[in-house]
């Protein structure tokens, strides 16, 4: 069976929602593999060439490109890079907002055998310096705002970037991408091996400095089929994923998964997140499959969802665990059940609530077809049903899945995540009698209070159900007798005023909905929460500051204690 036929077989099972069959299909690793040459061109271009592959919108601008046009533009990009001496194995660093050239550049890089290093536009020059120290690029792609950051970071190195491409205007030392349009619309693909490096993803750093995750030419595009099965994509769908190009989730859901399935990708670029604009675009573009992080969904459900005429068929959420309240409001407003899923920068979708699967609110679902998931202790022993442990994946060198190849520079971490024949994700969960997986928290985020362990997500979910609360983060606060107490940092909704009375209401509400040992003993009202640039709460930062404040006995404004503290 060729790689194309394997993808076709898997695609057909996903199309037909024959998810049981996916587990029975025999996987293999070919001697050579280039996703553009072996999948995108014979399927998306040769079979679906005149179908719309990409729709892009920004304010009053709208661009629509067929798969054939996308392929031709990406070939021009590749020919331009080759003309300027960029060779197979060289690194492409990209720092762009959500503009069309992202897709063409990434297709060109895959076809040409380059290594892609995506970067979020919110990164500053100091962040880029860290990235360049880890892996210095030969070519960079940016707009004017980010080009300045790149120049500043480059200036700290004796080595110089070989080719710098800018998407708008002119800048000394940079070449405008408009010159690419003069190149030939055909190009030969590089000969790439399945295990050749393709991506260097820098993780979002929720619990420390970013790690550099290496993904390969074969496992990542193949692994993205688990994302497609989770979303429930079909050929001809219009898929929209709220994500920026600097993150792995963009490649999950705004690149490989939809194009593996022959779906149209919608890219909505905006300078500021607007719930109304997002919802109106979903309606106007007749989006059928939709993915968004809970952070964005919390804003969307504050709008009158019934005021929009949606064409939605499947909706999923990823990035952080999904709170039941969001599911309820979304279903009431759209008629669609939001389904949760779980994965990492190191993988694709590992665990998911698949279409038409019975949903257990609060559960991440069941293991996806490429991943043999187990809940294990630190020594590799499998936990009994209902017992908390590490989310792990059975792994050996012959396993074909979406698991990453290695950490680029943090080699010392490999032994701690690959052991006992398992890959340790670093997250805690338990599995129930029906095989559903229930998230507890990042290993570092789990609160140890007295003899109990408390997962922050469950406590946060309960607090978010209170009408006064729009966001919450729960961490350990040092306690003189319990070792730690559960503390909640709370952001209130519009019109709500922090007070002792409101804190008491939250304590009471938690008492009514949580086991006694999980009840927050401290509430602090805050205006903002520290987050990564991908929007995930940095509980590590809250924990660190809390430890310092308690050690120094700092009196904290708008902090209230439970009477049983």
C-alpha positions as CSV (number, residue, x, y, z in Angstrom):
1,X,0.0,0.0,0.0
2,X,1.4,3.4,-0.9
3,X,1.3,6.4,1.5
4,X,-1.4,8.0,-0.7
5,X,-3.6,4.8,-0.5
6,X,-3.1,4.7,3.3
7,X,-4.2,8.3,3.7
8,X,-7.1,7.6,1.4
9,X,-8.2,4.6,3.4
10,X,-8.0,6.5,6.7
11,X,-9.8,9.5,5.1
12,X,-12.6,7.3,3.9
13,X,-13.1,5.8,7.4
14,X,-13.2,9.3,8.9
15,X,-15.6,10.5,6.1
16,X,-18.0,7.5,6.9
17,X,-17.5,8.0,10.6
18,X,-16.4,4.4,10.8
19,X,-14.2,5.1,13.7
20,X,-13.9,1.4,14.9
21,X,-12.3,0.6,11.5
22,X,-9.5,3.2,12.1
23,X,-8.1,1.1,14.9
24,X,-7.8,-1.9,12.7
25,X,-6.0,-0.3,9.7
26,X,-2.3,-1.4,9.5
27,X,0.0,1.5,9.5
28,X,3.5,1.6,8.0
29,X,6.4,4.0,7.5
30,X,7.5,4.4,3.8
31,X,11.1,4.8,2.8
32,X,10.4,8.3,1.5
33,X,7.6,10.7,2.3
34,X,6.9,14.3,1.3
35,X,3.3,15.3,2.2
36,X,3.0,17.9,-0.6
37,X,4.2,15.5,-3.3
38,X,2.5,12.4,-1.9
39,X,-0.8,13.6,-0.5
40,X,-1.5,17.3,-1.3
41,X,-0.7,17.3,-5.0
42,X,-2.3,14.0,-6.0
43,X,-5.4,14.6,-3.9
44,X,-6.1,18.3,-3.2
45,X,-4.6,19.5,-6.5
46,X,-5.2,16.6,-9.0
47,X,-8.6,15.6,-7.7
48,X,-10.0,18.8,-6.1
49,X,-8.0,21.4,-8.1
50,X,-10.9,23.9,-8.8
51,X,-12.4,23.5,-5.3
52,X,-11.8,26.4,-2.9
53,X,-9.0,25.5,-0.6
54,X,-8.6,28.8,1.3
55,X,-10.8,31.7,2.1
56,X,-9.1,34.7,3.9
57,X,-10.8,37.7,5.3
58,X,-9.6,40.9,6.9
59,X,-12.1,43.8,7.5
60,X,-13.5,44.5,4.0
61,X,-11.0,42.3,2.2
62,X,-11.8,38.8,1.0
63,X,-9.5,36.4,-0.9
64,X,-10.5,33.0,-2.2
65,X,-8.0,30.6,-3.7
66,X,-8.5,27.1,-5.3
67,X,-6.2,24.2,-4.4
68,X,-4.6,24.6,-7.8
69,X,-3.9,28.3,-7.2
70,X,-2.5,27.6,-3.8
71,X,-0.2,24.9,-5.3
72,X,1.1,27.2,-8.0
73,X,1.8,30.0,-5.6
74,X,3.6,27.7,-3.2
75,X,5.8,26.4,-6.1
76,X,6.7,30.0,-6.9
77,X,7.7,30.5,-3.3
78,X,9.9,27.4,-3.3
79,X,11.5,28.4,-6.6
80,X,12.3,31.8,-5.2
81,X,14.0,30.3,-2.1
82,X,16.0,27.9,-4.2
83,X,17.1,30.8,-6.5
84,X,18.5,32.6,-3.4
85,X,20.5,29.5,-2.3
86,X,18.2,28.1,0.4
87,X,19.0,24.4,0.5
88,X,17.1,21.3,1.8
89,X,17.5,21.1,5.5
90,X,17.8,24.9,6.0
91,X,15.4,26.6,8.5
92,X,12.5,28.9,7.7
93,X,11.6,31.2,10.6
94,X,8.2,32.8,10.2
95,X,6.6,35.6,12.3
96,X,3.4,36.7,10.6
97,X,-0.2,37.4,11.5
98,X,-2.9,35.4,9.9
99,X,-2.2,36.4,6.2
100,X,-2.5,34.2,3.1
101,X,1.2,33.8,2.5
102,X,1.5,31.6,5.6
103,X,-0.1,28.7,3.8
104,X,2.0,29.1,0.7
105,X,5.2,29.4,2.6
106,X,4.6,26.3,4.7
107,X,3.6,24.3,1.6
108,X,6.8,25.4,-0.1
109,X,8.9,24.6,3.0
110,X,7.5,21.0,3.2
111,X,7.9,20.4,-0.5
112,X,11.5,21.8,-0.4
113,X,12.5,19.8,2.7
114,X,13.1,22.9,4.9
115,X,12.5,23.0,8.6
116,X,9.7,25.3,9.7
117,X,10.0,27.4,12.9
118,X,6.8,29.3,13.4
119,X,6.6,32.2,15.9
120,X,3.7,34.1,17.4
121,X,3.5,37.8,16.6
122,X,3.3,38.7,20.3
123,X,6.9,37.5,20.8
124,X,9.4,40.2,21.4
125,X,13.1,40.4,20.2
126,X,14.3,38.9,23.5
127,X,12.1,35.8,22.8
128,X,13.5,35.6,19.2
129,X,17.0,35.8,20.6
130,X,16.2,32.7,22.6
131,X,14.9,31.0,19.5
132,X,17.9,32.0,17.4
133,X,20.2,30.6,20.1
134,X,18.4,27.3,19.8
135,X,18.3,27.2,16.0
136,X,19.6,30.0,13.8
137,X,17.5,30.3,10.6
138,X,18.7,30.7,7.0
139,X,15.5,32.5,5.9
140,X,12.9,34.6,7.7
141,X,9.5,35.7,6.7
142,X,7.7,38.7,8.5
143,X,5.7,41.8,8.2
144,X,7.0,45.3,9.0
145,X,6.1,45.1,12.7
146,X,7.9,41.8,13.3
147,X,10.8,42.5,10.9
148,X,12.1,45.1,13.3
149,X,12.2,42.5,16.1
150,X,14.0,40.0,13.9
151,X,16.6,42.6,13.0
152,X,17.2,43.4,16.6
153,X,17.6,39.7,17.5
154,X,19.8,39.0,14.6
155,X,22.1,41.9,15.7
156,X,23.1,39.9,18.8
157,X,24.8,37.2,16.6
158,X,27.8,37.2,14.4
159,X,26.0,34.9,12.0
160,X,23.7,36.6,9.6
161,X,20.4,35.5,8.1
162,X,20.8,34.5,4.4
163,X,17.4,35.7,3.1
164,X,14.9,38.0,4.7
165,X,11.4,38.3,3.2
166,X,8.9,41.0,4.1
167,X,5.2,40.9,3.2
168,X,4.7,44.7,2.9
169,X,6.6,47.7,1.8
170,X,10.4,48.0,1.9
171,X,13.0,47.6,4.5
172,X,16.9,47.7,4.2
173,X,18.2,44.2,3.9
174,X,14.8,42.7,3.2
175,X,13.2,41.5,-0.1
176,X,9.5,42.1,-0.7
177,X,7.5,38.8,-1.3
178,X,5.9,40.4,-4.4
179,X,9.1,39.3,-6.3
180,X,8.0,35.7,-5.8
181,X,5.2,36.1,-8.4
182,X,7.8,36.2,-11.2
183,X,8.9,32.6,-10.6
184,X,7.7,29.4,-12.3
185,X,4.5,27.8,-11.1
186,X,5.9,24.3,-11.2
187,X,8.7,22.8,-8.9
188,X,10.2,19.5,-8.1
189,X,9.8,18.1,-4.6
190,X,12.8,17.4,-2.4
191,X,13.5,13.8,-1.5
192,X,12.6,13.6,2.2
193,X,12.6,10.7,4.6
194,X,9.8,10.0,7.0
195,X,11.9,10.8,10.1
196,X,13.5,14.0,8.6
197,X,12.9,17.1,10.8
198,X,10.0,19.2,9.6
199,X,8.9,21.4,12.6
200,X,10.6,23.1,15.5
201,X,7.7,24.1,17.8
202,X,8.5,26.2,20.8
203,X,6.0,25.2,23.5
204,X,3.9,27.9,25.3
205,X,5.7,27.5,28.6
206,X,2.8,27.1,31.0
207,X,5.2,25.6,33.7
208,X,8.6,26.9,32.7
209,X,10.8,27.9,29.8
210,X,9.6,26.8,26.3
211,X,10.8,23.4,25.1
212,X,11.7,22.9,21.4
213,X,9.6,20.1,20.0
214,X,10.8,18.4,16.8
215,X,8.2,16.8,14.5
216,X,8.9,14.9,11.3
217,X,7.7,14.8,7.7
218,X,5.6,11.7,8.2
219,X,4.3,11.4,11.8
220,X,2.9,14.9,12.0
221,X,0.8,15.0,8.8
222,X,-0.4,11.4,9.5
223,X,-1.0,12.2,13.1
224,X,-3.2,15.1,12.1
225,X,-5.8,12.6,10.9
226,X,-6.7,12.1,14.5
227,X,-7.5,15.8,14.7
228,X,-9.7,15.4,11.6
229,X,-11.5,12.4,13.1
230,X,-12.1,14.3,16.3
231,X,-13.5,17.4,14.5
232,X,-15.5,15.1,12.2
233,X,-14.3,16.8,9.0
234,X,-15.6,15.7,5.5
235,X,-14.6,16.6,2.0
236,X,-16.2,19.9,1.1
237,X,-16.5,21.2,4.6
238,X,-15.7,24.8,5.4
239,X,-13.5,24.7,8.5
240,X,-12.6,27.5,10.8
241,X,-10.1,27.3,13.7
242,X,-9.4,30.2,15.9
243,X,-5.6,30.1,16.1
244,X,-2.6,32.1,15.1
245,X,0.2,30.7,12.8
246,X,2.8,30.7,15.5
247,X,1.4,27.7,17.3
248,X,1.2,23.9,16.8
249,X,-2.6,24.2,16.9
250,X,-2.6,26.1,13.7
251,X,-0.9,23.2,11.9
252,X,-3.3,20.8,13.7
253,X,-6.5,22.4,12.6
254,X,-5.8,25.2,10.1
255,X,-3.4,23.2,7.9
256,X,-3.0,19.5,7.9
257,X,-6.3,18.2,9.2
258,X,-8.7,20.1,6.9
259,X,-6.5,19.6,3.8
260,X,-6.0,15.9,4.5
261,X,-9.8,15.7,4.3
262,X,-10.3,18.0,1.3
263,X,-12.0,20.8,3.3
264,X,-11.8,24.5,2.7
265,X,-9.8,26.5,5.4
266,X,-11.2,29.8,6.5
267,X,-8.7,32.3,7.9
268,X,-10.1,35.4,9.7
269,X,-7.4,38.0,10.4
270,X,-8.3,40.7,12.8
271,X,-6.3,43.2,14.8
272,X,-8.5,42.8,17.9
273,X,-10.7,39.9,18.9
274,X,-14.4,40.7,18.4
275,X,-17.0,38.1,19.4
276,X,-19.6,39.7,17.0
277,X,-17.2,39.7,14.1
278,X,-16.3,36.0,14.8
279,X,-19.9,34.9,14.9
280,X,-21.0,36.9,11.9
281,X,-18.1,35.5,9.9
282,X,-19.1,31.9,10.9
283,X,-22.6,32.7,9.5
284,X,-21.5,34.6,6.4
285,X,-18.9,32.0,5.3
286,X,-21.3,29.1,6.0
287,X,-18.7,27.4,8.3
288,X,-19.6,23.8,8.9
289,X,-16.8,22.7,11.3
290,X,-15.5,25.0,14.0
291,X,-12.7,24.8,16.6
292,X,-12.0,27.4,19.3
293,X,-10.2,27.6,22.6
294,X,-12.4,27.9,25.7
295,X,-11.0,31.4,26.2
296,X,-12.6,32.6,23.0
297,X,-15.7,30.6,23.5
298,X,-16.3,32.3,26.9
299,X,-16.5,35.6,24.9
300,X,-18.7,34.1,22.1
301,X,-21.4,32.8,24.5
302,X,-21.9,36.2,26.0
303,X,-23.5,37.2,22.7
304,X,-27.0,36.4,21.5
305,X,-26.1,33.2,19.5
306,X,-29.7,32.9,18.3
307,X,-29.3,36.1,16.3
308,X,-27.0,34.4,13.7
309,X,-27.9,32.0,10.9
310,X,-25.2,29.3,11.3
311,X,-24.5,26.3,9.0
312,X,-22.5,24.5,11.7
313,X,-22.4,20.7,11.7
314,X,-19.5,20.0,14.2
315,X,-17.9,22.1,16.9
316,X,-14.9,21.3,19.1
317,X,-12.8,23.1,21.7
318,X,-9.1,22.7,22.5
319,X,-6.3,24.4,24.4
320,X,-7.6,24.0,27.9
321,X,-10.3,21.8,29.4
322,X,-13.9,22.7,28.4
323,X,-16.2,23.8,31.2
324,X,-19.8,22.4,31.1
325,X,-21.4,25.9,31.2
326,X,-19.9,26.7,27.8
327,X,-21.2,23.5,26.3
328,X,-24.7,24.2,27.6
329,X,-24.9,27.8,26.4
330,X,-23.4,26.9,23.0
331,X,-25.9,24.1,22.5
332,X,-28.8,26.3,23.5
333,X,-27.7,29.0,21.0
334,X,-26.6,26.8,18.0
335,X,-28.1,23.4,18.5
336,X,-24.6,21.9,18.3
337,X,-22.8,20.1,21.2
338,X,-19.3,21.4,21.8
339,X,-16.9,18.4,22.0
340,X,-13.7,18.4,24.0
341,X,-10.4,17.0,23.0
342,X,-6.8,16.8,24.3
343,X,-3.4,17.0,22.8
344,X,-0.1,18.8,23.0
345,X,2.6,20.5,21.0
346,X,4.4,17.2,21.3
347,X,1.5,15.3,19.6
348,X,-1.7,15.7,17.7
349,X,-5.2,15.0,19.1
350,X,-4.6,12.1,21.6
351,X,-8.0,11.9,23.4
352,X,-11.3,13.1,22.0
353,X,-15.0,13.1,22.1
354,X,-15.8,11.9,18.6
355,X,-18.9,12.8,16.6
356,X,-22.0,11.0,17.7
357,X,-20.2,9.6,20.7
358,X,-22.1,9.9,24.0
359,X,-20.8,13.0,25.8
360,X,-19.9,12.9,29.5
361,X,-19.7,16.5,30.5
362,X,-16.2,17.2,31.9
363,X,-14.5,14.3,30.2
364,X,-12.0,14.7,27.4
365,X,-13.4,11.6,25.7
366,X,-11.6,8.4,24.7
367,X,-8.2,7.7,23.1
368,X,-7.9,8.6,19.4
369,X,-7.0,5.8,16.9
370,X,-3.3,6.3,16.6
371,X,-2.6,6.4,20.3
372,X,-2.6,3.6,22.9
373,X,-3.3,5.7,26.0
374,X,-2.9,4.4,29.5
375,X,-3.1,6.0,32.9
376,X,0.1,5.0,34.8
377,X,2.1,5.8,37.9
378,X,5.7,7.1,37.8
379,X,7.0,3.6,37.5
380,X,4.9,2.6,34.5
381,X,2.3,0.6,36.5
382,X,-1.2,1.0,35.1
383,X,-3.7,2.6,37.5
384,X,-6.9,1.0,38.4
385,X,-10.2,2.4,37.0
386,X,-11.0,5.7,38.7
387,X,-7.5,6.2,40.1
388,X,-5.5,9.3,39.2
389,X,-2.2,8.9,37.4
390,X,-0.1,10.2,34.5
391,X,-1.6,10.3,31.0
392,X,0.8,8.1,29.0
393,X,1.0,6.6,25.5
394,X,2.5,3.2,24.8
395,X,5.5,3.8,22.6
396,X,8.4,2.2,20.9
397,X,10.6,3.1,17.9
398,X,8.4,1.2,15.5
399,X,5.2,3.0,16.6
400,X,3.6,5.1,14.0
401,X,1.7,8.0,15.6
402,X,1.8,11.8,15.9
403,X,4.3,11.8,18.9
404,X,7.3,14.1,18.4
405,X,10.8,12.9,17.6
406,X,12.8,14.6,20.2
407,X,13.4,17.8,22.1
408,X,16.0,19.8,20.1
409,X,18.1,21.3,23.0
410,X,16.5,19.9,26.2
411,X,17.9,16.4,25.6
412,X,18.1,15.8,29.3
413,X,14.2,15.8,29.4
414,X,13.9,12.9,27.0
415,X,14.6,10.3,29.7
416,X,11.9,11.7,32.0
417,X,9.2,11.6,29.3
418,X,10.1,8.4,27.5
419,X,10.4,5.6,30.0
420,X,8.9,2.2,30.9
421,X,7.9,1.9,27.2
422,X,5.6,4.9,27.6
423,X,5.6,8.6,26.7
424,X,4.6,10.7,29.7
425,X,2.6,13.7,28.7
426,X,3.1,15.5,32.0
427,X,-0.7,15.7,32.6
428,X,-2.7,13.9,35.3
429,X,-6.1,12.2,34.7
430,X,-8.1,9.1,35.5
431,X,-10.1,6.8,33.3
432,X,-13.6,5.6,34.2
433,X,-15.2,2.2,33.7
434,X,-16.4,3.2,30.2
435,X,-12.9,4.2,29.0
436,X,-13.5,8.0,29.2
437,X,-10.6,10.1,30.4
438,X,-11.0,12.8,33.0
439,X,-8.5,15.6,33.2
440,X,-7.1,16.5,36.6
441,X,-4.3,19.0,35.7
442,X,-0.7,19.5,34.7
443,X,1.5,17.5,37.1
444,X,3.0,20.7,38.4
445,X,-0.4,22.3,38.9
446,X,-2.0,19.6,41.0
447,X,-2.5,21.0,44.5
448,X,-1.3,18.8,47.5
449,X,-3.3,19.9,50.5
450,X,-3.0,17.8,53.7
451,X,-3.3,14.3,52.5
452,X,-5.4,15.2,49.4
453,X,-4.6,16.0,45.8
454,X,-6.8,18.6,44.1
455,X,-7.0,19.2,40.4
456,X,-7.4,23.0,39.6
457,X,-9.7,22.4,36.6
458,X,-12.6,20.9,38.6
459,X,-12.5,23.8,41.1
460,X,-12.2,26.4,38.4
461,X,-15.2,24.9,36.5
462,X,-17.4,25.2,39.6
463,X,-16.4,28.8,40.2
464,X,-17.1,29.6,36.5
465,X,-20.7,28.4,37.0
466,X,-21.3,31.3,39.4
467,X,-22.9,34.2,37.5
468,X,-20.5,36.8,38.9
469,X,-17.4,35.0,37.6
470,X,-16.0,35.2,34.1
471,X,-12.5,33.7,34.7
472,X,-10.8,31.8,37.5
473,X,-7.4,30.2,38.2
474,X,-6.8,27.9,41.2
475,X,-3.4,27.2,42.7
476,X,-1.7,26.1,46.0
477,X,-1.2,28.7,48.7
478,X,1.3,27.8,51.5
479,X,-0.6,27.0,54.7
480,X,0.9,26.6,58.2
481,X,-0.8,23.3,59.0
482,X,-2.2,21.9,55.8
483,X,1.0,22.3,53.8
484,X,-1.2,24.1,51.2
485,X,-4.6,25.6,50.9
486,X,-6.7,25.9,47.7
487,X,-6.7,29.5,46.5
488,X,-8.8,31.0,43.7
489,X,-7.9,34.0,41.7
490,X,-11.1,35.4,40.3
491,X,-12.0,37.9,37.6
492,X,-15.5,39.3,37.9
493,X,-18.0,40.1,35.2
494,X,-19.1,43.6,34.2
495,X,-21.0,45.4,37.0
496,X,-19.7,43.1,39.8
497,X,-17.8,44.7,42.7
498,X,-15.2,42.8,44.8
499,X,-16.4,42.4,48.4
500,X,-16.2,40.2,51.4
501,X,-19.9,39.4,50.8
502,X,-19.3,38.2,47.3
503,X,-16.3,36.1,48.4
504,X,-18.6,34.5,51.0
505,X,-21.1,33.7,48.2
506,X,-18.3,32.0,46.2
507,X,-17.2,30.0,49.3
508,X,-20.8,28.9,49.8
509,X,-21.3,28.0,46.2
510,X,-18.1,25.9,46.2
511,X,-19.3,24.1,49.4
512,X,-22.5,23.2,47.6
513,X,-20.8,21.8,44.5
514,X,-17.4,20.4,45.6
515,X,-16.0,17.8,48.1
516,X,-15.0,19.5,51.3
517,X,-11.2,19.1,50.7
518,X,-11.5,20.8,47.3
519,X,-13.2,24.0,48.5
520,X,-11.2,27.2,48.0
521,X,-10.1,28.6,51.4
522,X,-8.9,31.9,49.8
523,X,-10.4,34.1,47.1
524,X,-8.5,37.0,45.6
525,X,-10.3,39.2,43.1
526,X,-8.0,40.3,40.3
527,X,-8.3,42.3,37.1
528,X,-6.1,40.0,34.9
529,X,-4.5,36.6,35.0
530,X,-1.0,35.8,33.8
531,X,-1.1,33.9,30.5
532,X,1.1,32.5,27.9
533,X,1.0,34.1,24.5
534,X,-1.3,31.3,23.3
535,X,-3.8,32.2,26.0
536,X,-3.2,29.5,28.6
537,X,-3.1,30.5,32.3
538,X,0.4,30.5,33.8
539,X,-0.5,28.9,37.2
540,X,3.2,28.5,37.8
541,X,3.5,32.3,37.9
542,X,0.6,32.6,40.4
543,X,2.1,29.9,42.6
544,X,5.5,31.5,42.7
545,X,4.1,34.9,43.6
546,X,1.8,33.3,46.2
547,X,4.7,31.6,47.9
548,X,6.7,34.8,48.0
549,X,3.7,36.8,49.4
550,X,3.0,34.2,52.1
551,X,6.6,33.9,53.1
552,X,6.9,37.7,53.4
553,X,3.4,37.9,55.0
554,X,2.3,40.5,52.5
555,X,-1.1,41.9,53.0
556,X,-2.9,41.5,49.7
557,X,-5.7,43.8,48.4
558,X,-9.1,42.1,47.8
559,X,-8.0,38.8,49.3
560,X,-10.6,37.0,51.5
561,X,-10.3,33.9,53.7
562,X,-12.9,31.2,54.3
563,X,-13.9,31.0,57.9
564,X,-12.5,27.5,58.0
565,X,-9.1,28.6,56.6
